């Protein structure tokens, strides 16, 4: 069994270290848990508005709400019940694209245009060497999906029609991967985009790195970051407010209570600096809500109001993914946990 396969299994079962209490550490900022009626682990999360959100996770489960989490509908595709969804991108309450992970044909992409009543499988990986981790959409038509290295380079899958068809991009514009380098399918944020630019983050090798593309994934430039890297360590989540201001969070999922250099920020997109006051623990997801940032992980959630230079814990509950729209954030994680943070 490969290191990557062992890691994907371990990320599914990582729960013993989590602190499930939703108690707030500050009192002023608090997640509001919703009743999903599910026990799935939701690592895929798409926030459309303060009332509309989609989550995707284990056992082929996809849920959708249109009333701020008061009610959730189970809308996952029937043929994905044995698969693990790790990313979902939604354009509105009806249109979404979801990614399953795994070796070979377990890596798939599904699309819906009718609020999940029907799904179309628009991509199924046939290359045993590929393992797709996450995806992003630069706009409603142009999207990218990221696979771990094949023949020494990360592989990029692209769509130009909103996810209806996909094609593998040539590897000529991709820098070589480091030995052991891969991406983490932990929160749907190992590949993100903003203002027409795309970014993906890595770990596993000698350095954690961020790759950047300004031409829809055809060519990439890469920058090393100071977040420690190793077989189970590196950058697990990225977020960019604009092409210059970015955040990276991670650590080592096998040691979730300790990540003294597990968060970094950039104000140029070309150099990265470790946070002066990081969360201090493993974090798998990060998102911007205006100029405020939120990071989540199995041991808690943190806020930064200075561009990622300092972080403050505000909750000790377990979450894997976070996404924000305007000033409302959503978080999702184990045991069907989905929460909303309004008016941040």
LOFI-523560 format. One record per residue (C-alpha): x, y, z; residue in one letter. Coordinates in steps of 0.25 Angstrom, whole numbers, padded with zeros to 4 digits, always signed. Layout:
REM LOFI-523560
XYZA;...
//
This chain:
REM LOFI-523560
+0000+0000+0000X;+0006+0014-0004X;+0008+0025+0006X;-0003+0033-0001X;-0013+0022+0000X;-0010+0020+0015X;-0011+0035+0017X;-0025+0035+0010X;-0030+0024+0019X;-0025+0030+0031X;-0031+0044+0028X;-0044+0037+0027X;-0043+0030+0041X;-0036+0042+0048X;-0046+0045+0059X;-0040+0040+0073X;-0031+0052+0074X;-0043+0062+0071X;-0050+0070+0082X;-0064+0069+0078X;-0069+0080+0087X;-0075+0092+0080X;-0071+0101+0092X;-0066+0115+0088X;-0053+0119+0094X;-0056+0134+0092X;-0071+0136+0094X;-0071+0147+0083X;-0070+0138+0071X;-0077+0124+0071X;-0080+0113+0061X;-0095+0110+0060X;-0097+0095+0058X;-0108+0090+0048X;-0115+0077+0049X;-0111+0070+0036X;-0116+0056+0041X;-0104+0050+0035X;-0092+0043+0041X;-0083+0045+0029X;-0070+0052+0029X;-0071+0064+0021X;-0057+0069+0015X;-0064+0075+0003X;-0071+0089+0005X;-0077+0099-0004X;-0083+0112+0001X;-0092+0119-0009X;-0098+0129+0000X;-0103+0131+0015X;-0114+0122+0012X;-0109+0112+0001X;-0098+0102+0003X;-0094+0088-0001X;-0085+0078+0006X;-0079+0065+0001X;-0072+0054+0008X;-0071+0039+0012X;-0080+0028+0007X;-0083+0036-0006X;-0091+0046+0003X;-0095+0060-0003X;-0105+0069+0005X;-0111+0082+0001X;-0118+0093+0009X;-0125+0106+0003X;-0130+0111+0017X;-0117+0114+0024X;-0115+0100+0030X;-0129+0098+0036X;-0132+0087+0027X;-0123+0078+0018X;-0126+0069+0007X;-0118+0057+0003X;-0115+0058-0012X;-0103+0049-0015X;-0101+0041-0028X;-0106+0026-0026X;-0094+0020-0032X;-0084+0027-0023X;-0088+0020-0010X;-0075+0013-0008X;-0067+0025-0011X;-0061+0037-0003X;-0065+0051-0008X;-0054+0061-0004X;-0057+0074-0012X;-0070+0080-0017X;-0071+0093-0025X;-0085+0100-0026X;-0089+0112-0035X;-0103+0113-0029X;-0114+0105-0022X;-0116+0096-0035X;-0102+0095-0041X;-0090+0087-0034X;-0078+0079-0038X;-0073+0068-0028X;-0060+0060-0028X;-0057+0047-0022X;-0043+0042-0019X;-0035+0029-0020X;-0026+0021-0028X;-0030+0018-0043X;-0045+0019-0046X;-0049+0023-0031X;-0045+0037-0036X;-0057+0043-0042X;-0064+0056-0045X;-0080+0057-0045X;-0088+0069-0049X;-0102+0073-0046X;-0111+0084-0052X;-0124+0081-0045X;-0120+0082-0030X;-0115+0068-0029X;-0128+0061-0034X;-0119+0055-0045X;-0104+0054-0047X;-0095+0052-0059X;-0082+0045-0057X;-0073+0054-0066X;-0059+0048-0063X;-0054+0035-0058X;-0039+0033-0057X;-0033+0021-0064X;-0019+0024-0061X;-0014+0015-0049X;-0003+0025-0046X;-0012+0037-0044X;-0019+0041-0031X;-0028+0053-0032X;-0029+0062-0019X;-0036+0074-0021X;-0042+0084-0031X;-0045+0099-0034X;-0053+0107-0043X;-0048+0121-0048X;-0062+0124-0053X;-0074+0116-0057X;-0068+0110-0069X;-0053+0109-0066X;-0049+0098-0056X;-0037+0090-0052X;-0034+0078-0044X;-0021+0073-0038X;-0015+0059-0038X;-0002+0055-0030X;+0010+0054-0039X;+0010+0044-0051X;+0023+0042-0058X;+0030+0052-0048X;+0020+0064-0050X;+0007+0068-0044X;-0005+0066-0054X;-0015+0076-0057X;-0029+0073-0062X;-0037+0084-0069X;-0051+0087-0073X;-0056+0099-0082X;-0071+0096-0081X;-0074+0096-0066X;-0070+0082-0063X;-0078+0075-0075X;-0065+0070-0081X;-0050+0069-0076X;-0036+0067-0083X;-0022+0065-0077X;-0013+0077-0080X;+0001+0075-0085X;+0011+0074-0074X;+0021+0083-0082X;+0018+0095-0073X;+0018+0088-0060X;+0031+0088-0052X;+0037+0075-0047X;+0031+0069-0034X;+0041+0066-0022X;+0043+0052-0018X;+0031+0048-0009X;+0023+0061-0012X;+0008+0061-0013X;-0005+0068-0010X;-0014+0066+0002X;-0029+0063-0001X;-0033+0068+0013X;-0042+0080+0011X;-0044+0083-0004X;-0034+0094-0003X;-0021+0088-0008X;-0025+0095-0021X;-0031+0109-0021X;-0033+0121-0030X;-0036+0136-0030X;-0036+0147-0040X;-0033+0137-0052X;-0021+0131-0045X;-0020+0117-0039X;-0011+0112-0028X;-0008+0098-0022X;-0001+0094-0009X;+0008+0081-0006X;+0015+0074+0005X;+0021+0060+0006X;+0035+0063+0001X;+0047+0071+0006X;+0039+0085+0005X;+0024+0089+0005X;+0022+0097-0008X;+0011+0106-0015X;+0010+0105-0030X;+0003+0117-0037X;-0003+0118-0051X;-0008+0131-0058X;-0012+0124-0071X;-0023+0114-0067X;-0013+0103-0063X;-0005+0102-0075X;+0008+0107-0069X;+0012+0108-0054X;+0023+0115-0045X;+0026+0109-0032X;+0031+0115-0018X;+0036+0108-0006X;+0029+0111+0007X;+0034+0110+0022X;+0023+0101+0026X;+0030+0088+0030X;+0028+0076+0020X;+0029+0061+0022X;+0022+0048+0019X;+0009+0053+0026X;+0013+0068+0027X;+0012+0080+0018X;+0001+0090+0014X;-0013+0084+0015X;-0021+0097+0011X;-0019+0110+0003X;-0027+0122+0002X;-0025+0135-0007X;-0032+0148-0004X;-0026+0154-0017X;-0014+0150-0026X;-0004+0155-0015X;-0010+0152-0002X;-0010+0137+0002X;-0011+0128+0014X;-0006+0114+0015X;-0009+0105+0027X;-0005+0090+0030X;+0004+0083+0039X;+0005+0068+0042X;-0009+0060+0043X;-0002+0049+0051X;+0002+0060+0062X;-0010+0069+0061X;-0008+0076+0075X;+0006+0082+0070X;+0009+0090+0058X;+0018+0102+0063X;+0020+0106+0048X;+0007+0101+0042X;+0002+0114+0036X;+0009+0124+0027X;+0004+0136+0019X;+0009+0144+0006X;+0006+0158+0002X;+0013+0156-0012X;+0009+0142-0016X;+0024+0139-0018X;+0030+0139-0003X;+0024+0132+0009X;+0026+0136+0024X;+0022+0127+0036X;+0011+0134+0044X;+0017+0141+0057X;+0005+0134+0065X;+0001+0122+0058X;-0011+0113+0062X;+0000+0104+0067X;-0008+0092+0063X;-0011+0084+0051X;-0021+0092+0042X;-0027+0086+0029X;-0035+0097+0024X;-0034+0112+0022X;-0043+0123+0016X;-0044+0138+0015X;-0057+0146+0019X;-0054+0160+0015X;-0041+0163+0022X;-0043+0153+0033X;-0038+0139+0031X;-0043+0126+0038X;-0035+0113+0039X;-0041+0100+0044X;-0036+0086+0048X;-0039+0074+0057X;-0035+0081+0070X;-0041+0095+0067X;-0044+0108+0059X;-0036+0121+0059X;-0038+0135+0054X;-0028+0145+0048X;-0031+0159+0045X;-0017+0163+0041X;-0015+0155+0028X;-0010+0143+0035X;+0001+0149+0043X;-0006+0145+0056X;-0017+0135+0059X;-0026+0134+0071X;-0034+0121+0075X;-0049+0124+0076X;-0055+0109+0076X;-0050+0095+0080X;-0060+0087+0072X;-0055+0078+0061X;-0056+0083+0046X;-0048+0079+0033X;-0053+0089+0023X;-0057+0104+0023X;-0063+0113+0012X;-0068+0127+0013X;-0076+0136+0004X;-0077+0151+0008X;-0077+0151+0023X;-0083+0137+0025X;-0075+0125+0027X;-0078+0110+0027X;-0070+0099+0033X;-0072+0084+0032X;-0065+0071+0037X;-0067+0058+0044X;-0080+0051+0049X;-0088+0060+0040X;-0084+0073+0046X;-0087+0085+0038X;-0088+0099+0045X;-0090+0113+0041X;-0083+0126+0045X;-0092+0138+0041X;-0088+0153+0041X;-0073+0151+0043X;
//
